[in-house]
Amino acid sequence: MVELKTDFQHLIENKDWKALKGALNAYDSIQIAELIEDCSEGEEIIYFRLLGRMQAKDVFQLLSHDIQEQIIEGLANNVQTLSNLLNDIEPDDRTAFFEELPGTVTQRLMQLLSPEERNITTQLLGYPEDSIGRLMTPEYVAVKPHFTIEQTFNHIRKFGRDSETLNVIYVVSDDWKLVDDLRIKEIILAY
């Protein structure tokens, strides 16, 4: 990582943004998060702004709270980039981040969320502090008990992309009460 950091610092000194962006793309989100955590103050925003939108979301969620705050401050001048980042973060991760911020900052940042994401965040923040409700994800896959295995797979394909996790599929009644939860392994082996 030291050699990598030195190479990247050389590219920053030379303001070779295109080469730096290309070099960053060769690494996964975990490696980039480690690089950002270890970089000199001020460099974190340079690295972060060169990431693609989805990779930026993944990297942001891996960073410490302090580094996340530095990036938010650095992005404050670019409202659209900040809005995209906040809307892309998983709702439970966004809620955990917001609850660490002062209330006035959270309210300002919530204005950058889409109406749908703002409603989800408001709902999660409505649960008492340190409660399990704040850790819940509203993005899961639920099926009805009468679904066949094939219907279940089709439903997972259709809605699974928006789900934070696919390890567990929830079986719910018509009034959305939990009937059971199934591990994806059980569904695959039943097919």
PEZIKA-V157502 format. One record per residue. N is the residue number from 0. RES is the residue in one letter. BURIAL is + if it has 9 or more other ideal C-beta (glycine too) atoms within 8 Angstrom, else -. Layout:
n,res,burial
N,RES,BURIAL
N,RES,BURIAL
//
This chain:
n,res,burial
0,M,-
1,V,-
2,E,-
3,L,+
4,K,+
5,T,-
6,D,+
7,F,+
8,Q,+
9,H,-
10,L,+
11,I,+
12,E,-
13,N,-
14,K,-
15,D,-
16,W,-
17,K,-
18,A,-
19,L,+
20,K,+
21,G,-
22,A,+
23,L,+
24,N,-
25,A,-
26,Y,+
27,D,-
28,S,+
29,I,-
30,Q,+
31,I,+
32,A,+
33,E,+
34,L,+
35,I,+
36,E,+
37,D,-
38,C,+
39,S,-
40,E,-
41,G,-
42,E,+
43,E,+
44,I,+
45,I,+
46,Y,+
47,F,+
48,R,+
49,L,+
50,L,+
51,G,-
52,R,+
53,M,-
54,Q,+
55,A,+
56,K,+
57,D,+
58,V,+
59,F,+
60,Q,+
61,L,-
62,L,+
63,S,-
64,H,-
65,D,-
66,I,+
67,Q,+
68,E,+
69,Q,+
70,I,+
71,I,+
72,E,-
73,G,+
74,L,+
75,A,-
76,N,-
77,N,-
78,V,-
79,Q,-
80,T,+
81,L,+
82,S,+
83,N,+
84,L,+
85,L,+
86,N,+
87,D,+
88,I,+
89,E,+
90,P,+
91,D,+
92,D,+
93,R,+
94,T,+
95,A,+
96,F,+
97,F,+
98,E,+
99,E,-
100,L,+
101,P,-
102,G,-
103,T,-
104,V,-
105,T,+
106,Q,-
107,R,-
108,L,+
109,M,+
110,Q,-
111,L,+
112,L,+
113,S,-
114,P,-
115,E,-
116,E,+
117,R,+
118,N,-
119,I,+
120,T,+
121,T,+
122,Q,-
123,L,+
124,L,+
125,G,-
126,Y,+
127,P,-
128,E,-
129,D,-
130,S,-
131,I,-
132,G,+
133,R,+
134,L,-
135,M,+
136,T,+
137,P,-
138,E,-
139,Y,+
140,V,+
141,A,-
142,V,+
143,K,-
144,P,-
145,H,-
146,F,+
147,T,-
148,I,+
149,E,-
150,Q,+
151,T,+
152,F,+
153,N,-
154,H,+
155,I,+
156,R,-
157,K,-
158,F,+
159,G,+
160,R,-
161,D,-
162,S,+
163,E,-
164,T,-
165,L,+
166,N,-
167,V,+
168,I,+
169,Y,+
170,V,+
171,V,+
172,S,-
173,D,-
174,D,-
175,W,-
176,K,-
177,L,-
178,V,-
179,D,-
180,D,-
181,L,+
182,R,+
183,I,+
184,K,-
185,E,-
186,I,+
187,I,-
188,L,-
189,A,-
190,Y,-
//
